[in-house]
Every structure is written in structure tokens, then in C-alpha cells.
Amino acid sequence: MTLLDVPVTTIDGEDTTLNEYKGRALLVVNVASRCGFTKQYAGLEKIYEQYADRGFAVLGFPCNQFGGQEPGTEQEIQELCSTTWNVTFPLFSKVEVNGRDRHPLYAELTKVAKQGGEPGDVEWNFEKFLVSPDGEVVARFDSATTPEDPALIAAIEAQLPD
């Protein structure tokens, strides 16, 4: 099984896999509505809009493991994201990114080394994983890396399909 085969559930409750995004560069982000980094939703939406027609998608996975900063239901999360942040990129159901109940997607993602470090747990909300069009995790960016960061943009552009 590859990363793209891992079962996930959309924020609307539909079971799927990431295979529907095969051939696209993906930025997988664990998101939260009540975090100091929540304003990154705007930047994530901007890069999604900027690169979507070139084979790119942002995938948001809400997580309540860090300071209880994503306490809402999927419906509440979706409403906040669409009305407050005008998010149109795909959102998925809440997941755990660390610990015994870590979602299988994050079990694969966290095998990739952190910037200047070792593989391991997600440290906070809005950590970003860049996935190549063939499903390989090629880069990992910490929460403080904004969607507008030149290194992140360069990494995304390097993964866009021809």
C-alpha cells in the first residue's frame, strides 16, 4: 500500500483515498481553528488557487491534539473555514496525528525527517508535508513556515507535474 492508498474520510463523511489526487503535487496540513497559526488558512487558500490548475492541491486534516484547538464538529469546522477563511481546498474529517491512535496517513507522513532533524511526531498545528505527484513525501515544513515562504513555494513549484 502506498501513501495514496491510505483510506481517508472527507469532511462530509465520504470514505475515499488520496488516489483521486494521484498525478498532483499535494500539501498535506494538519489544521486547527483556534490556533495562533490559523491565519495560515488564507495563505494556504491563496497557493491552492494559484497552483491548482497546474496540478497542485492543499489537503487539510483538522486535528484537536494540540491544546484542544480544534474542538468543533466537522460541520462547524467546514463552516468556519468557508465563511471566515474562504477555504475551497479539500478538507477531511478530524484525525489524530500522533500517539497510539495516529491516523495511518500520518504514520506514513511522519517517517519523513523534519527540517534539519529526524523523523518523528508532528510538533504542532499547521505542520506541512509536501507529496510528489506519484505519492512520495518529499519535504516537511514546520508550523512556523508560512504558505508564502519562498522555500515552501520553491519546493511546491519543483513538484508540479509537467
C-alpha positions in Angstrom: 0.0 0.0 0.0 1.3 3.5 -0.9 0.5 6.8 0.8 -2.1 7.4 -1.9 -3.9 4.2 -1.0 -4.4 5.1 2.7 -8.2 5.3 3.5 -9.3 8.8 4.5 -12.7 10.4 5.1 -13.8 13.7 3.7 -15.2 16.4 6.0 -18.6 15.4 4.5 -18.2 11.8 5.8 -17.4 10.1 2.5 -14.7 7.4 2.6 -12.1 7.7 -0.1 -8.3 7.5 -0.6 -5.8 10.1 -1.8 -5.6 8.2 -5.2 -8.0 10.7 -6.6 -5.2 13.2 -6.3 -2.6 11.0 -8.0 -0.6 13.0 -10.5 -0.9 16.2 -8.4 1.6 17.7 -6.0 0.0 17.8 -2.6 0.5 19.8 0.5 -1.0 17.9 3.5 -1.6 20.1 6.5 -2.9 19.4 10.0 -5.2 22.3 10.6 -6.9 23.9 13.7 -9.5 26.7 14.0 -8.3 28.2 17.3 -4.5 28.3 16.9 -2.1 31.2 16.5 -1.3 29.7 13.1 -5.0 29.6 12.0 -4.5 32.7 9.9 -2.4 30.4 7.6 -5.7 29.3 6.1 -5.7 32.4 4.0 -2.2 31.7 2.6 -3.0 28.0 2.0 -6.1 29.0 0.1 -4.0 31.5 -1.9 -1.4 29.0 -3.0 -4.1 26.4 -3.7 -5.8 28.9 -6.1 -2.5 29.9 -7.6 -1.3 26.4 -8.4 -4.5 24.3 -8.7 -4.7 24.5 -12.4 -1.0 23.3 -12.6 -1.6 20.1 -10.7 -1.5 21.1 -7.1 -3.8 20.6 -4.1 -3.8 21.6 -0.4 -5.4 18.9 1.8 -6.5 20.0 5.3 -6.8 17.5 8.1 -8.3 19.0 11.3 -6.6 17.8 14.5 -7.5 18.5 18.1 -4.4 17.1 19.7 -2.6 20.4 20.3 -4.1 22.5 23.1 -7.6 21.4 22.1 -7.5 24.0 19.4 -9.9 22.2 17.0 -12.8 21.3 19.3 -15.7 21.6 16.7 -17.6 19.1 14.7 -16.7 18.6 11.0 -19.7 20.7 10.1 -18.6 23.6 12.4 -15.0 23.3 11.0 -16.2 23.4 7.4 -18.5 26.4 8.1 -15.7 28.3 9.8 -13.3 27.5 7.0 -15.6 28.6 4.2 -17.2 31.6 5.8 -14.2 33.1 7.7 -11.3 32.0 5.5 -13.0 31.3 2.1 -11.4 27.9 2.0 -12.1 25.9 -1.1 -9.4 23.3 -0.9 -10.4 19.8 0.3 -10.9 19.2 4.0 -11.1 15.9 5.7 -12.5 14.5 8.9 -10.6 15.1 12.2 -7.6 12.9 12.7 -5.0 12.2 15.3 -1.5 12.9 14.0 0.5 11.4 17.0 0.2 8.7 19.5 -1.5 5.3 19.7 -4.5 6.4 17.6 -2.4 8.2 14.9 -4.1 8.1 11.6 -2.4 5.7 9.1 -1.8 8.7 6.8 0.2 10.4 9.5 2.0 7.2 10.3 3.5 7.4 6.8 4.0 11.2 6.7 5.9 11.3 10.0 8.5 8.8 8.7 10.0 11.8 6.8 12.6 13.9 8.6 11.8 17.3 10.0 13.6 20.3 8.7 17.2 19.8 9.9 16.2 16.9 12.1 15.0 13.4 12.4 11.6 11.8 11.5 9.1 11.8 14.3 5.9 13.2 15.7 4.1 16.3 14.4 5.0 19.1 16.8 2.0 21.5 16.4 -0.9 22.5 14.2 -0.2 23.6 10.6 2.8 21.3 10.0 3.1 20.8 6.3 4.1 17.7 4.2 4.8 18.0 0.5 3.9 15.0 -1.5 5.0 14.4 -5.1 2.6 13.6 -7.9 3.5 9.9 -7.5 2.8 9.9 -3.8 6.2 10.2 -2.3 6.7 12.5 0.7 9.4 14.8 -0.5 9.6 17.6 2.2 8.3 18.5 5.6 7.8 22.1 6.9 7.2 23.1 10.5 4.2 25.1 11.7 6.1 28.5 11.6 6.7 28.1 7.8 4.0 30.2 6.2 2.4 29.2 3.0 4.1 32.3 1.4 7.6 31.2 2.5 9.9 31.2 -0.5 11.4 27.8 0.4 7.9 26.2 0.5 6.9 27.9 -2.8 10.1 26.7 -4.5 9.5 23.1 -3.2 5.9 23.2 -4.5 7.0 24.5 -7.9 9.6 21.8 -8.2 6.9 19.1 -7.7 4.3 20.5 -10.1 3.7 18.0 -12.9 5.0 19.0 -16.3 
